[in-house]
Amino acid sequence: MKENVWQEQQHKLGLFTEKSVSLFEIKEIHQNLLIQQAAISEEIAVAIIRNEYVKLSHLLVNRSKIQSAIKEIEFLHEDELNSHVSMNDRISKALRDAAITMESKGEDILLNVISNLDKLNKSAHSMISKATSISNKTFSRGNQLSHQAGKFLVHKTSEGLAKLSDVIQKRS
């Protein structure tokens, strides 16, 4: 008698369903089934990609069983789960909005980085072009000076040899 009164009180509070399963357990089971359904969906995609038709067949049967269990739980405990699902929807929407915001900001940052890298590339190209031009002019001027020095040296050497030859001729 005392036990029936306690169960009746728990039932009134909504802590237990008709089958003495707590609402928390029902929500937990429902959530686990949803997670299993998502995991099987991923495995199905992999099985399709890998052409594993036997595994695919087993996965489809398991998914069907899980979907049936989910539908049954949702049918029997529709009111209790709505508050749980709406919370999941709110969390999902918040995460989706955050992802969209981060994606747009990420694209802006990426465009900014690309623009800066482009500017850096152009300035580096300009500096390298200027350095190459200066090096070319420096080598050209060095070659001219070397040629002039060699020409001057040959001219002075020939003048000196000519004078030496004149001196030698005069002595002979």
Backbone bond lengths (Angstrom), bond angles and torsions (degrees), N, CA, C in turn:
res aa  C-N    CA-C-N  psi(-1)  N-CA   C-N-CA  omega(-1)  CA-C   N-CA-C  phi
1 M - - - 1.432 - - 1.533 110.65 -
2 K 1.340 114.73 -47.73 1.450 120.26 179.92 1.526 110.17 -62.52
3 E 1.327 117.00 -38.57 1.447 122.65 -179.24 1.528 110.68 -66.06
4 N 1.308 117.80 -41.40 1.461 121.74 178.71 1.525 111.18 -63.79
5 V 1.299 117.71 -38.68 1.465 121.92 178.64 1.524 109.26 -64.34
6 W 1.328 116.48 -42.78 1.468 120.77 179.25 1.521 110.81 -62.99
7 Q 1.346 117.42 -46.08 1.462 121.58 179.29 1.521 110.89 -63.66
8 E 1.323 116.13 -38.70 1.449 120.59 178.94 1.530 110.07 -64.19
9 Q 1.314 116.72 -41.53 1.463 121.19 178.46 1.532 110.33 -64.62
10 Q 1.323 116.92 -42.79 1.467 121.34 178.61 1.532 110.29 -63.34
11 H 1.321 116.35 -40.49 1.459 121.40 179.56 1.526 110.55 -64.08
12 K 1.342 116.92 -40.95 1.455 121.21 178.57 1.525 111.15 -63.60
13 L 1.312 115.93 -37.54 1.464 120.10 178.52 1.520 112.59 -74.13
14 G 1.324 117.66 -11.45 1.460 121.51 178.46 1.506 113.33 83.27
15 L 1.320 115.81 15.19 1.460 118.10 -179.61 1.517 111.84 -82.12
16 F 1.279 118.15 -24.20 1.458 121.82 179.48 1.520 109.05 -128.48
17 T 1.308 115.14 147.52 1.462 120.43 173.47 1.514 107.54 -90.21
18 E 1.331 115.07 -172.92 1.458 119.82 -178.67 1.528 111.95 -61.16
19 K 1.303 117.08 -27.01 1.465 120.77 -175.56 1.520 111.55 -100.07
20 S 1.287 118.14 19.11 1.458 124.65 178.07 1.530 112.60 60.35
21 V 1.324 116.47 36.39 1.463 121.39 173.06 1.517 105.57 -110.17
22 S 1.307 116.04 128.68 1.462 119.19 -176.09 1.525 110.60 -69.58
23 L 1.322 114.83 155.06 1.458 121.02 177.78 1.526 110.74 -60.99
24 F 1.306 115.36 -37.23 1.470 120.23 177.34 1.534 110.79 -59.60
25 E 1.341 115.78 -44.02 1.471 120.11 179.38 1.521 111.07 -65.65
26 I 1.306 116.99 -38.67 1.468 120.22 178.85 1.526 109.84 -63.41
27 K 1.321 116.04 -45.94 1.470 119.69 178.68 1.524 110.88 -63.13
28 E 1.312 116.39 -39.36 1.469 120.88 179.02 1.527 110.72 -64.88
29 I 1.324 116.47 -44.23 1.474 120.82 178.09 1.520 109.80 -62.84
30 H 1.318 116.26 -44.94 1.471 120.52 179.22 1.524 110.50 -59.51
31 Q 1.322 116.68 -45.55 1.468 121.09 179.69 1.528 111.02 -63.19
32 N 1.329 117.28 -42.80 1.468 121.05 178.57 1.522 110.96 -62.74
33 L 1.328 116.86 -39.33 1.468 119.88 178.23 1.528 110.84 -65.59
34 L 1.315 116.72 -38.94 1.469 119.89 177.15 1.533 111.27 -64.17
35 I 1.316 115.50 -39.70 1.474 119.86 178.39 1.528 110.00 -65.93
36 Q 1.332 116.53 -43.04 1.471 120.67 177.87 1.519 110.33 -62.60
37 Q 1.319 117.00 -39.56 1.463 120.55 179.62 1.534 109.89 -62.79
38 A 1.321 117.60 -43.31 1.464 120.99 178.83 1.527 110.80 -64.20
39 A 1.331 116.42 -41.69 1.476 120.42 179.77 1.523 110.65 -64.25
40 I 1.325 116.62 -42.01 1.467 119.50 179.82 1.520 110.25 -67.10
41 S 1.315 117.28 -36.21 1.464 120.03 177.25 1.523 110.80 -60.72
42 E 1.333 116.21 -40.67 1.470 120.04 176.94 1.532 110.66 -65.32
43 E 1.327 116.64 -42.71 1.465 120.50 178.86 1.529 110.56 -63.98
44 I 1.321 117.11 -35.89 1.466 120.88 178.20 1.524 109.50 -63.64
45 A 1.327 116.57 -43.39 1.468 119.88 178.81 1.523 110.74 -61.18
46 V 1.325 116.35 -42.00 1.473 120.24 178.85 1.527 110.60 -65.61
47 A 1.319 116.90 -41.50 1.474 120.85 -179.87 1.524 110.24 -64.00
48 I 1.326 117.11 -37.42 1.467 120.51 178.56 1.523 109.82 -66.08
49 I 1.328 116.29 -43.93 1.467 120.56 180.00 1.529 110.58 -62.03
50 R 1.328 115.96 -39.85 1.470 120.39 -176.67 1.532 112.81 -87.62
51 N 1.322 117.41 0.63 1.471 122.59 -179.32 1.528 112.22 57.55
52 E 1.327 116.63 40.74 1.463 122.20 178.45 1.534 107.75 -97.87
53 Y 1.337 115.54 84.89 1.459 120.16 -171.08 1.529 113.35 -73.81
54 V 1.298 118.64 -30.25 1.464 120.39 177.92 1.528 109.16 -67.51
55 K 1.323 115.80 -47.13 1.461 120.46 178.08 1.522 109.89 -62.50
56 L 1.336 116.59 -40.24 1.455 121.45 178.73 1.519 111.01 -59.66
57 S 1.316 116.69 -42.47 1.456 121.34 179.29 1.529 110.87 -61.00
58 H 1.327 116.78 -46.08 1.468 121.10 178.48 1.536 111.03 -63.31
59 L 1.307 115.91 -41.33 1.456 119.87 -179.63 1.528 111.23 -65.25
60 L 1.325 116.06 -39.49 1.465 119.24 178.89 1.530 111.41 -64.58
61 V 1.325 116.86 -38.74 1.468 120.82 177.44 1.529 109.64 -64.26
62 N 1.350 116.30 -45.44 1.469 120.27 179.13 1.526 111.39 -62.65
63 R 1.336 116.06 -41.58 1.465 119.32 179.17 1.524 110.47 -62.98
64 S 1.301 116.25 -40.56 1.465 120.65 178.51 1.527 110.76 -60.74
65 K 1.329 117.22 -43.62 1.469 121.19 178.61 1.523 110.65 -63.18
66 I 1.328 116.18 -43.79 1.457 120.59 -179.40 1.528 110.28 -64.99
67 Q 1.327 116.85 -41.58 1.461 119.85 178.91 1.530 111.02 -64.14
68 S 1.317 116.17 -38.59 1.463 119.51 177.55 1.525 110.91 -63.20
69 A 1.336 116.61 -42.70 1.461 120.77 179.21 1.528 110.43 -64.05
70 I 1.322 116.53 -41.58 1.467 120.59 179.31 1.524 110.03 -62.73
71 K 1.336 116.52 -46.33 1.466 120.30 179.74 1.522 111.25 -62.03
72 E 1.323 116.98 -39.48 1.462 121.12 179.66 1.529 110.54 -64.49
73 I 1.330 116.32 -45.89 1.470 120.12 179.14 1.523 109.69 -63.26
74 E 1.323 116.87 -43.95 1.458 119.76 -179.52 1.528 111.26 -65.05
75 F 1.316 117.32 -36.10 1.461 120.67 178.40 1.525 111.08 -67.44
76 L 1.337 116.44 -45.97 1.460 120.60 -176.89 1.525 113.49 -72.77
77 H 1.321 116.23 -32.70 1.467 119.89 -173.15 1.526 110.45 -125.71
78 E 1.303 115.90 43.18 1.457 122.09 -175.51 1.529 112.48 -57.03
79 D 1.317 117.04 -49.45 1.467 120.88 -177.31 1.519 112.22 -64.81
80 E 1.327 115.68 -43.24 1.467 118.81 -178.21 1.517 112.10 -66.55
81 L 1.326 116.53 -35.90 1.466 120.19 -176.41 1.521 112.49 -80.55
82 N 1.327 118.07 -22.56 1.459 119.96 -178.12 1.523 111.91 -59.05
83 S 1.320 116.05 -40.86 1.463 118.14 178.39 1.527 109.96 -65.51
84 H 1.327 116.92 -37.15 1.470 121.74 179.17 1.530 110.55 -68.69
85 V 1.323 116.42 -44.27 1.460 120.40 -178.98 1.517 110.08 -66.95
86 S 1.323 116.59 -40.89 1.456 118.12 -179.75 1.535 110.91 -63.26
87 M 1.320 117.33 -34.28 1.463 120.74 176.11 1.522 109.39 -65.15
88 N 1.333 116.27 -43.60 1.464 119.88 177.43 1.526 110.32 -62.49
89 D 1.343 116.42 -40.04 1.460 119.68 178.66 1.525 111.01 -62.74
90 R 1.327 115.98 -41.58 1.465 119.41 179.52 1.523 110.98 -64.65
91 I 1.319 116.21 -43.26 1.468 119.84 178.52 1.517 109.80 -64.01
92 S 1.327 115.91 -44.15 1.466 120.66 179.45 1.529 111.18 -60.58
93 K 1.333 116.43 -44.16 1.461 120.77 179.95 1.529 110.13 -64.40
94 A 1.316 116.92 -42.75 1.469 120.04 179.46 1.528 110.77 -62.39
95 L 1.329 116.37 -43.22 1.472 119.61 178.58 1.522 111.09 -65.90
96 R 1.332 116.71 -40.12 1.465 121.06 178.91 1.521 109.99 -63.25
97 D 1.335 117.24 -45.08 1.464 120.95 178.49 1.523 111.53 -62.22
98 A 1.321 115.93 -41.32 1.468 119.70 178.26 1.522 110.68 -63.79
99 A 1.329 116.31 -40.66 1.468 120.01 179.35 1.522 110.84 -64.71
100 I 1.328 117.27 -41.59 1.469 120.89 179.25 1.520 110.21 -64.19
101 T 1.331 116.28 -43.99 1.467 120.24 178.99 1.520 110.73 -62.28
102 M 1.327 115.93 -45.78 1.466 119.41 -179.46 1.516 110.73 -65.91
103 E 1.332 117.00 -34.83 1.457 120.26 179.80 1.524 110.19 -64.15
104 S 1.340 116.91 -46.32 1.463 119.64 -179.30 1.523 110.79 -65.66
105 K 1.334 116.96 -40.92 1.465 119.53 177.51 1.522 110.40 -65.96
106 G 1.323 116.41 -38.59 1.463 120.61 178.21 1.523 111.19 -62.93
107 E 1.340 115.73 -40.62 1.469 119.04 177.73 1.521 110.47 -64.25
108 D 1.343 116.76 -41.59 1.468 120.24 178.06 1.526 110.96 -61.33
109 I 1.318 115.99 -44.22 1.466 120.30 179.16 1.528 110.32 -64.29
110 L 1.325 116.07 -41.89 1.465 120.36 179.47 1.531 110.75 -62.68
111 L 1.340 117.16 -43.58 1.466 120.56 177.45 1.520 110.97 -62.68
112 N 1.326 116.83 -38.75 1.452 121.72 177.73 1.528 111.04 -63.62
113 V 1.337 116.07 -44.57 1.468 120.90 178.82 1.528 110.19 -63.25
114 I 1.332 116.33 -43.21 1.471 120.23 179.55 1.523 110.21 -61.96
115 S 1.331 116.84 -43.48 1.467 121.35 178.93 1.531 110.62 -61.09
116 N 1.323 116.05 -45.45 1.466 119.78 179.59 1.527 112.16 -64.77
117 L 1.335 115.80 -39.50 1.470 119.02 177.40 1.522 111.01 -65.47
118 D 1.340 116.56 -36.59 1.463 120.74 177.18 1.531 110.43 -62.73
119 K 1.346 115.89 -45.31 1.468 120.21 178.42 1.522 110.55 -61.98
120 L 1.339 116.36 -43.18 1.460 120.89 179.11 1.526 110.44 -62.13
121 N 1.318 116.40 -41.45 1.462 121.68 179.46 1.528 110.33 -63.05
122 K 1.339 116.62 -44.18 1.469 120.29 179.98 1.526 110.98 -64.70
123 S 1.346 117.29 -43.70 1.462 119.52 -179.42 1.533 110.64 -67.68
124 A 1.333 117.04 -38.04 1.470 119.87 177.39 1.528 109.79 -64.53
125 H 1.327 116.92 -41.00 1.468 121.00 178.46 1.519 110.16 -62.93
126 S 1.332 116.25 -43.03 1.464 120.78 178.68 1.523 111.08 -62.77
127 M 1.351 116.66 -44.95 1.469 119.72 179.87 1.526 111.22 -64.45
128 I 1.319 116.70 -40.31 1.469 119.51 179.65 1.520 110.24 -66.79
129 S 1.330 117.20 -39.69 1.468 120.43 177.38 1.522 110.91 -61.60
130 K 1.342 116.01 -44.65 1.468 119.94 178.93 1.526 110.99 -64.32
131 A 1.333 116.09 -42.45 1.472 119.73 179.72 1.525 110.36 -63.98
132 T 1.318 116.72 -40.68 1.465 120.79 178.65 1.523 110.23 -64.98
133 S 1.327 116.59 -42.29 1.465 120.69 178.53 1.525 111.03 -62.92
134 I 1.342 116.23 -44.89 1.470 120.14 178.72 1.522 110.37 -63.69
135 S 1.346 117.22 -42.59 1.467 120.52 178.51 1.524 110.44 -62.31
136 N 1.325 116.64 -41.39 1.466 121.23 179.70 1.528 110.11 -62.59
137 K 1.340 116.42 -45.81 1.465 120.33 178.83 1.524 111.07 -64.06
138 T 1.347 115.57 -39.76 1.469 120.06 -179.99 1.530 110.36 -64.07
139 F 1.341 116.50 -46.64 1.471 119.29 178.39 1.530 110.81 -63.34
140 S 1.324 116.92 -41.60 1.463 120.88 179.96 1.526 110.31 -62.12
141 R 1.336 116.16 -45.88 1.468 120.17 179.25 1.526 110.22 -66.03
142 G 1.328 117.19 -39.02 1.473 120.49 177.19 1.517 111.10 -62.58
143 N 1.337 116.83 -41.73 1.471 120.35 177.79 1.534 110.89 -64.01
144 Q 1.356 115.88 -40.98 1.470 118.95 178.34 1.525 110.83 -62.16
145 L 1.337 115.66 -45.95 1.476 119.25 179.69 1.525 111.04 -63.45
146 S 1.337 115.72 -40.63 1.464 119.53 178.52 1.530 110.52 -63.24
147 H 1.324 115.35 -41.84 1.479 119.58 179.13 1.530 110.52 -64.74
148 Q 1.350 115.89 -43.38 1.459 119.74 178.84 1.532 111.02 -64.30
149 A 1.344 115.87 -40.70 1.465 119.49 179.67 1.530 109.92 -64.92
150 G 1.359 115.43 -42.53 1.473 118.82 178.69 1.522 111.25 -63.96
151 K 1.339 116.14 -41.56 1.465 121.06 179.35 1.534 110.63 -63.95
152 F 1.361 115.20 -43.76 1.461 120.38 178.40 1.523 110.74 -62.15
153 L 1.361 115.52 -42.35 1.463 120.47 -179.79 1.535 110.99 -64.21
154 V 1.339 115.84 -44.49 1.478 119.36 178.74 1.533 109.95 -63.19
155 H 1.360 116.72 -42.07 1.472 120.62 -179.86 1.529 110.79 -62.77
156 K 1.342 116.69 -46.69 1.462 119.75 -179.28 1.537 110.82 -66.62
157 T 1.354 115.30 -37.82 1.472 118.86 178.94 1.530 109.82 -64.46
158 S 1.340 116.05 -43.47 1.477 118.24 -179.80 1.519 110.66 -67.18
159 E 1.342 117.79 -36.91 1.473 119.86 176.61 1.526 110.15 -63.75
160 G 1.340 114.81 -42.89 1.470 118.54 -179.85 1.520 110.99 -65.43
161 L 1.354 117.24 -41.25 1.460 119.99 178.27 1.532 111.06 -66.40
162 A 1.347 115.48 -36.14 1.478 119.06 178.28 1.526 109.89 -64.34
163 K 1.327 118.06 -43.16 1.468 121.93 178.99 1.524 110.06 -65.62
164 L 1.341 115.39 -40.48 1.456 119.62 178.90 1.532 109.95 -64.03
165 S 1.311 114.97 -40.13 1.459 119.43 179.48 1.534 110.32 -65.82
166 D 1.336 116.52 -39.30 1.478 120.35 177.43 1.521 110.15 -64.19
167 V 1.308 117.75 -41.67 1.451 121.96 -179.82 1.530 109.24 -64.85
168 I 1.313 116.06 -43.16 1.461 119.67 -179.17 1.536 109.75 -66.05
169 Q 1.301 117.16 -38.16 1.461 120.34 -179.38 1.521 110.17 -68.28
170 K 1.278 117.10 -39.37 1.465 120.98 179.67 1.522 109.89 -66.50
171 R 1.239 122.70 -31.78 1.459 125.55 179.52 1.516 110.60 -80.94
172 S 1.206 120.14 -21.47 1.442 119.73 -176.87 1.459 112.15 -89.19
